[in-house]
Amino acid sequence: MFESARHSLKALGMSDHQYVTAIHRDTDHLHCHVAANRIHPVTYKVADDAYDISKLHKASREMELKYGWTRTHGCYVINDHHQVVRSYSHQKPMPIEAKKLEYYSDKESFYGYAVRECREEISKILGEKNLYWERLHAVLIRAGLELKKKDRGLAIYDRVHPEQTPLKASSLHPQLTLSKLVPRLGEFESAPRVMEFKNEQWEVTLTNYMVSSHYDDRLHLRDHQARMTRRLERAEAREELKLRYQHDKKKRNALLLTQKIVSELFP
């Protein structure tokens, strides 16, 4: 793991920079965090962070190939000849805001959740002849999502948190557009009603599609394969720690302000 950290820093051109690596076991997957000083200790030049995600993806594939680790997807993949090569996909790239959220805060984005829960099944359904609107709606409903019309196109909404910014449907799959679906399925049909929690009780209007999961922006990106109970416990612990920090910070600021006032009144 430490070699992997050094290899990643080298890929970023930061092998001579100061850094600290720490191994964590707080999730189902052993992993490490690296904090590095971007300022070179001798030249004082700032490390270039251009294309850093791409460089890290390539470095990860190289270490997976060297140690026989489970291969993961990214900007680079390992081909059938055991070579690290650039990957190309017909899917649209991740929206920039979703990329920033996952990269800088390690939180799973709404886009990332929708892709993880729905893209594979949506792709399978779109490739079949027996296709109708309700089948598409069913996949999204089970993930706590809903396909709706937005302006002149389609968008995916969070049913649990309506305030969540909707996702452009074609970002999930390039064929999820009105221009491509209407000729196949006819005019757009809204999603059917499902079981919803209202006024402290379940309101049942349609039970064919039970909601089995929903997007939670508190969960860390690396946690999505862990069991839901453990994920929520860690998420709640993080929120509690954050609230404690904010409370202690307010008390400290109040104390400093009091000391300042007293010093001014009684110099």
Secondary structure, DSSP 8 states (H G I E B T S, - for coil): -HHHHHHHHHHTT-TTS-EEEEEE-SSSS-EEEEEE-SB-TTT--B---TTHHHHHHHHHHHHHHHHT-----SSEEE-TTS-EEE---SS----HHHHHHHHHH-B--HHHHHIIIIIHHHHHHHTSSS--HHHHHHHHHHTTEEEEEETTEEEEEESS-TTS--EEHHHH-TT-SHHHHHHHH-S--------EEETTEEE-S--SS-------TTSBGGGTTS-HHHHHHHHHHHHHHHHHHHHHHHHHHHHHHHHHHHHHH--
